[in-house]
């Protein structure tokens, strides 16, 4: 199982609440349409958390690296990327092999 972890920081002038609403209500329907996606989670910084370098952690699982790359190269991948660029000032992507320790 391959996991793509995306760390995002909201755009300047965007509140945490606006970022959370965008991520969960507007951006997630795009991600759900990725071809061959197996799981999708969005983790949003809590309001009681001090300001940090990132406001959200987006996790997407695929069976293979080829499936992940095909999803990113698809029309949905382009739509997701453009939407993220419009709402995030910083994005870091980590392509990971997941190792479940407790589950």
C-alpha positions as CSV (number, residue, x, y, z in Angstrom):
1,X,0.0,0.0,0.0
2,X,1.3,3.4,-1.0
3,X,0.3,6.5,0.9
4,X,0.6,10.1,-0.3
5,X,0.7,12.6,2.6
6,X,0.2,16.2,1.7
7,X,1.0,18.9,4.3
8,X,-0.7,22.2,3.6
9,X,-0.6,25.7,4.9
10,X,-3.5,28.0,4.2
11,X,-3.1,31.1,2.0
12,X,-2.4,34.4,3.7
13,X,-5.7,36.1,4.7
14,X,-7.6,32.8,5.0
15,X,-8.8,31.9,8.5
16,X,-8.4,28.4,10.0
17,X,-12.1,28.0,9.8
18,X,-12.2,29.0,6.1
19,X,-9.4,26.5,5.4
20,X,-11.1,23.7,7.3
21,X,-14.4,24.4,5.5
22,X,-12.6,24.4,2.1
23,X,-10.7,21.2,2.8
24,X,-13.6,19.1,4.1
25,X,-16.5,20.5,2.1
26,X,-15.0,21.7,-1.2
27,X,-11.7,19.9,-1.7
28,X,-12.5,16.5,-0.5
29,X,-15.2,15.7,-3.2
30,X,-12.4,16.2,-5.8
31,X,-10.0,13.8,-4.0
32,X,-12.8,11.2,-3.6
33,X,-12.9,11.0,-7.4
34,X,-9.2,10.0,-7.9
35,X,-9.0,6.8,-9.9
36,X,-8.1,3.7,-7.8
37,X,-8.0,5.6,-4.5
38,X,-8.4,3.2,-1.6
39,X,-8.7,5.5,1.4
40,X,-8.7,9.3,1.9
41,X,-8.4,11.2,5.2
42,X,-8.1,14.9,5.9
43,X,-6.7,16.0,9.3
44,X,-7.3,19.6,10.2
45,X,-5.4,21.6,12.9
46,X,-7.6,22.0,15.9
47,X,-8.6,25.6,16.9
48,X,-7.0,25.1,20.4
49,X,-3.6,24.2,18.7
50,X,-1.1,27.0,18.5
51,X,-0.1,28.2,15.1
52,X,2.1,25.8,13.2
53,X,3.9,25.5,9.9
54,X,0.9,23.5,8.4
55,X,-2.9,23.6,8.9
56,X,-3.8,20.3,7.4
57,X,-2.5,16.8,6.6
58,X,-4.2,15.0,3.7
59,X,-3.7,11.3,3.4
60,X,-4.5,9.2,0.3
61,X,-3.9,5.5,-0.2
62,X,-3.3,3.6,-3.4
63,X,-2.3,0.0,-4.1
64,X,0.8,0.8,-6.2
65,X,3.0,3.7,-7.1
66,X,1.7,3.4,-10.6
67,X,-1.9,3.9,-9.4
68,X,-0.8,6.9,-7.4
69,X,1.0,8.5,-10.3
70,X,-1.8,7.7,-12.7
71,X,-4.2,9.5,-10.3
72,X,-2.0,12.5,-10.0
73,X,-1.6,12.6,-13.8
74,X,-5.4,12.4,-14.4
75,X,-7.8,15.2,-15.0
76,X,-8.9,14.8,-11.4
77,X,-5.3,15.2,-10.3
78,X,-5.0,18.4,-12.3
79,X,-8.3,19.7,-10.7
80,X,-7.1,18.8,-7.2
81,X,-3.7,20.4,-7.7
82,X,-5.2,23.7,-9.1
83,X,-7.7,23.8,-6.2
84,X,-4.9,23.2,-3.7
85,X,-2.7,25.9,-5.2
86,X,-5.6,28.4,-5.0
87,X,-6.1,27.8,-1.3
88,X,-2.6,26.8,0.1
89,X,0.5,28.9,0.4
90,X,2.7,25.9,1.0
91,X,2.3,22.2,0.0
92,X,4.7,19.4,0.7
93,X,4.0,15.9,-0.7
94,X,5.5,12.7,0.9
95,X,5.2,9.4,-1.0
96,X,5.3,6.8,1.7
97,X,5.3,3.1,2.3
98,X,2.9,2.7,5.2
99,X,3.9,0.5,8.2
100,X,0.9,-0.2,10.5
101,X,2.2,-0.7,14.1
102,X,-1.1,-0.6,16.0
103,X,-4.4,-1.0,14.1
